[in-house]
Amino acid sequence: MPHAVRFGIEEEYVLLDRDALVPVSGGDDRYAMFGEVPNGGRICAEYLSSQFECATTPLTSLQDAGEQLIGMRALLGGFAAERHALLGATGSPFATAGRAQISPSPHYDDVFELLGQLTQEHEVNGMHVHVEVADDEERVRALRRVRSRLPVLLALSANSPFVYGMHSGLESWRSVLIRRLPVSWSPPAFADADDYHRAVQRLVDIGALPVASSASWAVRLSESYATVEVRVADVQLTVPDALLLAALMRGIVCTSDLTDERQREEELDASMWMAARHGMDARFLTVDGGLETAWDAVGRMLSGIRPALREFGDEDFVDDQLARIRREGTGSRRQAAAHAAGGVDGLRALYAAGAAPHR
């Protein structure tokens, strides 16, 4: 196993009206925020004009990634505050005005042409983690390893409980919205790199994808970089939440002797649905015909990737953060608790803390 494997984190945020917590456009002012950030990272446009995407540079340490994410969140939090808005690190907004505006881009025009009016309800914010893998065939093997663990990664990352100003009854509303896309959720257990690339091209050929890079599987091969891109997670409420997911995803990708358990697609999708519905209270189907709780799945995953976590210096951080989630709950549970205790004011304070220039 390489001593240092580079990874990068992409986070999507939504700009929210400070009073109503509905998405608002950043307007032309937002263009001034785009580009490289002095202390590392890049801010750019996302599909909707109410969204921003932040991406770290390729890094090898969680600490460096955290510093970049903190810096970009703080910059955008300041931009929002000057406009009576706030930055929402939530997988879907608390409520919506139903007037989503598309960011100007030929690519986004093609996406809108495909999605039509689905766009008006497609206010979703994810977290994507790229892990560098040099060989194309090894990338497909790593994709299969991640595929087997998508339900537990979704459960841990659930951070979108609200829709229309009320609790949706699900822990990850975002992932259910994503499921409506023509190519989404768990990918097939591709046999090899040719199988993967041939399948993607066929989807492009019939127009199910505008371009190969539009595949919205929960894990895919990047079309731009030599990376496996894990896309299953909601954007995370806090930077430590994001770093925990990144450490786990890198550990899975880099543990070459981890089993890929080529589970039937309907069983894997059923477990993903239960993760979206119940978060860490979910139960999953196992490849041997059994059942396991989400926390049992975490333990099984950790036992396989612990050597990689130790190699990268992430082991203690991961253990500490998982213990915190056991105590405090996922982002979705913390959002629900804040709203139950303080209504919109409580939720507003929680979002503002996520963009503050500290952990």
C-alpha positions in Angstrom: 0.0 0.0 0.0 1.4 3.4 -0.9 2.4 5.5 2.1 0.6 8.6 0.7 -2.4 8.5 -1.6 -3.8 11.8 -2.8 -7.4 12.6 -2.5 -9.6 15.6 -3.0 -13.0 16.7 -1.6 -15.7 18.6 -3.5 -18.6 20.1 -1.5 -21.7 21.7 -2.9 -23.5 24.4 -0.8 -26.7 26.3 -1.2 -27.2 30.0 -0.5 -30.3 30.5 1.7 -32.4 33.5 2.6 -31.6 34.2 6.2 -35.2 34.5 7.3 -37.1 31.8 5.3 -34.2 29.4 4.7 -35.2 29.1 1.0 -32.6 29.1 -1.8 -31.7 32.5 -3.3 -29.6 33.3 -6.3 -26.1 34.6 -5.7 -26.7 36.9 -8.7 -23.9 38.3 -10.8 -22.0 39.1 -7.5 -21.1 35.4 -7.1 -18.8 35.5 -10.1 -16.3 37.5 -8.0 -16.0 34.4 -5.6 -15.1 32.0 -8.4 -11.5 30.8 -8.9 -8.5 29.7 -6.9 -8.6 30.5 -3.2 -5.3 32.0 -1.7 -5.0 29.4 1.0 -5.8 26.5 -1.2 -8.9 25.2 -3.0 -11.2 26.4 -5.8 -14.7 27.9 -5.8 -16.9 27.5 -8.9 -20.4 27.5 -10.1 -22.8 24.6 -9.7 -26.0 23.6 -11.6 -28.2 26.2 -9.9 -27.5 29.9 -9.4 -28.1 29.4 -5.7 -25.3 26.9 -5.4 -21.5 27.0 -5.0 -19.0 24.2 -5.4 -15.8 24.1 -3.4 -13.0 21.7 -4.3 -9.7 21.1 -2.4 -6.5 20.7 -4.2 -5.1 17.1 -4.4 -3.8 16.4 -0.9 -2.5 13.5 1.2 -3.5 14.7 4.8 -6.9 15.2 6.4 -5.5 18.2 8.2 -4.6 20.0 5.0 -8.0 19.2 3.5 -9.7 20.5 6.6 -7.9 23.8 6.5 -8.9 24.3 2.8 -12.6 23.5 3.5 -12.7 25.7 6.5 -11.2 28.6 4.5 -13.7 28.2 1.6 -16.7 27.8 3.9 -15.6 31.0 5.8 -15.2 33.0 2.5 -18.7 32.0 1.3 -20.2 32.5 4.7 -19.0 36.1 4.6 -20.3 36.5 1.1 -23.7 35.3 2.2 -23.8 37.4 5.4 -23.3 40.6 3.3 -26.5 39.7 1.4 -28.8 38.8 4.3 -28.3 35.2 3.5 -26.4 32.2 4.9 -24.4 29.3 3.5 -26.3 26.0 3.9 -24.2 22.9 4.2 -27.2 20.7 3.9 -28.0 18.0 1.3 -31.3 19.7 0.4 -32.8 23.0 1.5 -35.2 23.3 4.4 -37.9 24.8 2.1 -38.0 26.0 -1.5 -39.4 28.9 -3.5 -39.9 26.6 -6.5 -38.0 29.1 -8.8 -34.7 27.4 -9.4 -32.4 29.2 -11.9 -29.9 27.4 -14.0 -26.3 28.7 -14.0 -25.3 29.8 -17.5 -23.3 27.1 -19.2 -23.8 25.0 -22.4 -23.3 21.8 -20.3 -26.0 22.8 -17.8 -28.3 23.7 -20.7 -27.9 20.1 -21.9 -28.6 18.8 -18.3 -31.7 21.0 -18.2 -32.8 19.7 -21.6 -32.6 16.2 -20.2 -34.2 16.8 -16.8 -36.9 19.3 -17.8 -39.1 20.3 -14.8 -37.3 17.9 -12.5 -34.8 20.7 -12.2 -37.3 22.7 -10.1 -37.1 20.1 -7.4 -33.5 19.1 -7.9 -32.0 21.4 -5.3 -29.4 18.9 -4.1 -26.0 19.4 -2.5 -23.5 16.5 -2.3 -20.0 15.8 -1.2 -17.7 14.0 -3.7 -14.4 12.4 -2.8 -11.8 11.7 -5.4 -9.1 9.1 -4.6 -6.1 8.8 -6.9 -5.6 5.4 -8.5 -3.2 5.2 -11.3 -4.3 2.1 -13.1 -7.7 1.9 -15.0 -8.3 -1.7 -14.1 -7.5 -1.1 -10.4 -10.0 1.8 -10.5 -12.8 -0.5 -11.5 -11.8 -3.0 -8.7 -11.8 -0.1 -6.2 -15.2 1.0 -7.6 -16.6 -2.5 -6.8 -15.2 -2.3 -3.2 -16.9 1.0 -2.7 -20.1 -0.2 -4.3 -20.4 -2.9 -1.7 -20.3 -0.3 1.1 -22.6 2.3 -0.4 -25.4 1.7 2.1 -23.3 2.3 5.2 -21.6 5.3 3.7 -25.0 6.8 2.8 -26.3 6.1 6.3 -23.3 7.8 7.9 -23.5 10.8 5.6 -27.3 11.5 5.8 -27.8 15.2 6.1 -31.0 16.3 4.4 -34.1 15.6 6.5 -36.4 18.4 5.3 -38.6 19.2 2.4 -41.2 21.9 2.0 -40.4 23.3 5.5 -41.2 20.0 7.3 -39.4 16.8 8.1 -39.5 14.5 5.1 -39.6 11.3 7.1 -36.3 10.4 5.6 -32.7 11.0 6.7 -31.4 11.7 3.2 -34.0 13.4 1.0 -31.2 14.4 -1.4 -30.4 10.8 -2.2 -34.1 10.1 -3.1 -34.1 13.1 -5.4 -30.9 11.8 -7.0 -32.5 8.5 -7.6 -34.8 10.1 -10.2 -31.9 10.7 -12.5 -31.6 8.3 -15.5 -28.2 7.0 -14.2 -28.0 7.0 -10.4 -27.5 5.1 -7.2 -25.5 1.9 -7.2 -23.6 1.1 -10.4 -23.4 -2.4 -11.8 -20.5 -4.6 -10.6 -18.5 -4.0 -13.7 -16.2 -6.8 -14.8 -13.3 -4.6 -15.9 -12.4 -1.2 -17.3 -13.7 -2.1 -20.9 -17.0 -3.1 -19.4 -17.3 0.2 -17.5 -16.4 2.5 -20.4 -18.5 0.5 -22.9 -21.6 0.8 -20.6 -21.1 4.6 -20.1 -20.8 5.1 -23.8 -24.0 3.2 -24.6 -25.8 5.5 -22.1 -24.4 8.5 -23.9 -25.5 7.0 -27.2 -29.2 6.9 -26.3 -29.1 10.3 -24.6 -29.5 9.1 -21.0 -26.3 11.0 -20.3 -25.4 14.3 -22.1 -21.7 13.3 -21.7 -19.9 10.5 -20.0 -19.0 12.8 -17.0 -22.7 13.2 -16.2 -23.1 9.7 -14.8 -24.6 10.2 -11.3 -23.8 6.7 -9.9 -23.0 6.9 -6.2 -19.5 5.9 -7.2 -17.9 6.3 -10.6 -14.6 6.7 -12.4 -13.7 10.3 -13.0 -13.6 11.3 -16.7 -11.1 14.1 -15.9 -8.7 12.6 -13.4 -7.1 9.2 -12.6 -9.4 8.9 -9.6 -12.3 6.9 -8.2 -15.0 9.4 -7.4 -17.3 8.5 -4.5 -20.5 10.6 -4.8 -22.9 8.9 -2.3 -22.7 11.5 0.5 -24.9 14.5 1.2 -22.8 17.6 1.7 -21.7 17.5 5.4 -22.9 19.8 8.1 -19.4 20.4 9.5 -15.8 20.0 8.3 -15.0 17.1 10.7 -18.0 15.2 9.3 -16.6 15.7 5.8 -13.1 14.6 6.8 -14.5 11.4 8.4 -16.2 10.4 5.2 -13.1 11.2 3.1 -10.9 9.0 5.4 -13.3 6.1 5.2 -13.7 6.4 1.4 -9.9 6.6 0.9 -9.5 3.6 3.2 -11.9 1.5 1.1 -10.3 2.5 -2.2 -6.8 1.8 -1.0 -7.4 -1.6 0.6 -6.9 -3.9 -2.3 -7.6 -7.1 -0.5 -11.0 -5.9 0.7 -13.8 -8.1 -0.7 -16.1 -6.5 -3.2 -19.1 -8.7 -2.4 -20.9 -8.5 -5.8 -24.3 -8.1 -4.2 -27.5 -8.3 -6.4 -28.4 -4.8 -7.5 -32.0 -4.9 -6.2 -30.7 -5.9 -2.7 -28.0 -3.2 -2.7 -30.5 -0.6 -3.8 -33.0 -1.8 -1.1 -30.3 -1.3 1.5 -29.5 2.1 0.1 -33.2 3.0 0.4 -33.2 1.9 4.0 -30.1 4.0 4.6 -31.8 7.0 3.1 -34.9 6.4 5.2 -33.4 5.5 8.5 -29.8 6.6 8.5 -27.8 4.8 11.2 -31.0 3.1 12.5 -31.2 1.2 9.2 -30.8 -2.6 8.7 -29.1 -3.9 5.5 -29.1 -7.1 3.5 -25.8 -8.9 3.4 -24.5 -10.9 0.5 -24.7 -14.2 2.4 -28.5 -13.9 2.9 -28.4 -12.3 6.3 -29.2 -8.9 7.9 -27.0 -6.4 9.7 -27.5 -3.1 11.5 -25.9 0.0 10.1 -23.5 0.1 13.1 -22.6 -3.6 12.5 -21.8 -2.6 8.9 -19.5 0.2 10.2 -17.7 -2.3 12.4 -17.2 -4.7 9.6 -16.0 -2.0 7.2 -13.5 -0.7 9.8 -12.1 -4.1 10.5 -11.2 -4.4 6.8 -9.7 -0.9 6.3 -8.1 -0.3 9.6 -4.6 -1.1 8.3 -5.0 1.6 5.6 -6.4 4.1 8.2 -3.3 3.5 10.4 -1.0 3.8 7.4 -2.4 7.2 6.5 -2.5 8.4 10.1 -6.3 8.6 10.1 -7.1 5.8 12.6 -7.5 7.8 15.8 -9.4 10.6 14.0 -11.9 8.1 12.5 -12.5 6.4 15.8 -13.1 9.7 17.6 -15.5 11.0 14.9 -17.5 7.7 14.8 -17.8 7.9 18.6 -19.1 11.5 18.2 -21.7 10.4 15.7 -22.8 7.7 18.1 -23.4 10.4 20.7 -24.6 13.3 18.6 -26.1 11.7 15.5 -25.5 12.3 11.9 -26.0 15.7 10.3 -29.6 14.8 9.6 -30.3 14.0 13.2 -28.6 17.2 14.4 -30.6 19.2 11.9 -33.9 17.6 13.1 -32.9 18.2 16.8 -32.0 21.8 16.2 -35.4 22.4 14.5 -37.3 20.6 17.1 -35.7 22.7 19.9 -35.6 26.1 18.2 -37.5 26.0 15.0 -36.1 28.0 12.1 -34.0 30.0 14.5 -32.3 26.8 15.7 -31.7 25.5 12.2 -30.3 28.9 11.1 -27.8 28.9 14.0 -26.7 25.4 13.1 -26.1 26.3 9.4 -24.2 29.5 10.4 -21.9 27.5 12.7 -21.0 25.2 9.8 -19.7 28.1 7.8 -17.8 29.7 10.7 -14.0 30.0 10.3 -13.3 27.2 12.9 -14.1 23.6 13.3 
